[in-house]
Structure formats: C-alpha cells, structure tokens
Amino acid sequence: MGNTAEPQNRGGMPSPAVQRLLDLLDLPAIGQPRILVGLVGLPGAGKSTVTTRWADAVNQRAGAGCMQVLGMDGFHLSRAALAHLPDPALALARRGAPWTFDPAALRQRLLALREGGPVAWPDFQHDIGDPVADVFRVPPETRLVLVEGLYLLHHGDGWDLQGLFDACWFLDVPPAQAMRQLAARHQRAWGFTPAQAQARIDASDGINAELVWASRDRADWLVPAL
C-alpha cells in the first residue's frame, strides 16, 4: 500500500496525528472514562495501516494498552441477513454499501465503549465471508479507542453516530490515489487481473467511495496525505 499519511516520527517527534491523540489522552477525564476517535477514509486509502502505526506510537509514549484500534467491518450484515432483504442478489453484489451494514448494532457498541467498561467487538473474517461476534476485547484500562471505517460520518441508510466520537477525522487521500491502491489490493488479495479489479471498483467500490467522499466536510480534521 502506498504512503498515505504523514510519517509517524521525524527526529524523535510524534507525527501530527499521534500528537493529537496524545493531547486527547492528556485532557482531564471529567465524567468520561474513555475517549473515542473515528477515522473515515475512502476504500483503499490505508486507514488500517495508518491507525495501527498511530496506536503503536501512542502506546510507546503513553503506556502499553492505552490505545486500541477497532474497525467497523464486523458490523456487515451476514449473508443470511442479506438473503432477507428485498433484493438479495443486489445486496450480495453491493456488499460494502452503507445499507449492507448494521449501524444500530455499531451504535450500541460505541455507547458501551463510552461507558468505559470491558467491551467485546466483532470482526469480518474473509475466510468464511461473514462477521464473527466478540473477536476483540477492549479492557477497562484502555483509555482511547480509535474506530476506523467508511461510513462513520455518513448520513442516511440508518447511520446516525453524531455525538458518539470526541473527534472524527478524515484520511484525506485523493480519490484517484485511493482507487489505484484499492485495485492493487484486489489483485494481491483475490488474484484479480487489472481488468477484474477495475470492474469491481466500477460496480461497487467506486460507488461507495463517492458516498464516503461526500461526508468529508463533516470531519473535524482532514488528516493530510503525502
């Protein structure tokens, strides 16, 4: 995957994103046991890669286990649930669109995270092609959780996460760059030819990317890409 955000460390100084996360941890915890940050970005933008690096850097500076990264992919509707939608074939073909997730379940887990206790979190496992419950555990001592995903700033299709994040950022990778990176990822992960990867983008990923890009102006900060 290409270089999608500022380097984590230059001359021993944390990157702007890492410094902002550390600053959030330094804020007085008044009636708020846990801090939540969202990161939105286009498909292929590199959200998982950069958030893992940020968490490593924060935990090195603030203490092991202080920060944890979670994804929203575990809130995909299962294939069984998709089969009960009005057009199951379309739902399966467009899996990854905002209406093929369970945002109400995501909202409930975010509320639980804010309460500060232990929280179980699902994951999407590609080997079985479905979400799996309670794969990850967030312990009470984890003070900062960053959730990354496509639709955390989306309005409509049942998505209403307003007020649940202390900050919600947008990884500001240009669409053309994100789509190039996504095509390369499809070829690596699925053995697609370049034409097959582009067909997948045209049929689904590109449509989703337009929706995600439309939510960009709602972000609290546009994380610069290099």
Beta strands, then each sheet from edge to edge (+ up, - down):
strand 1: 9-10
strand 2: 13-14
strand 3: 35-40
strand 4: 67-71
strand 5: 119-125
strand 6: 130-138
strand 7: 144-149
strand 8: 167-172
strand 9: 221-224
sheet 1: 1+ 2-
sheet 2: 4+ 7+ 3+ 8+ 9+
sheet 3: 5+ 6-
end
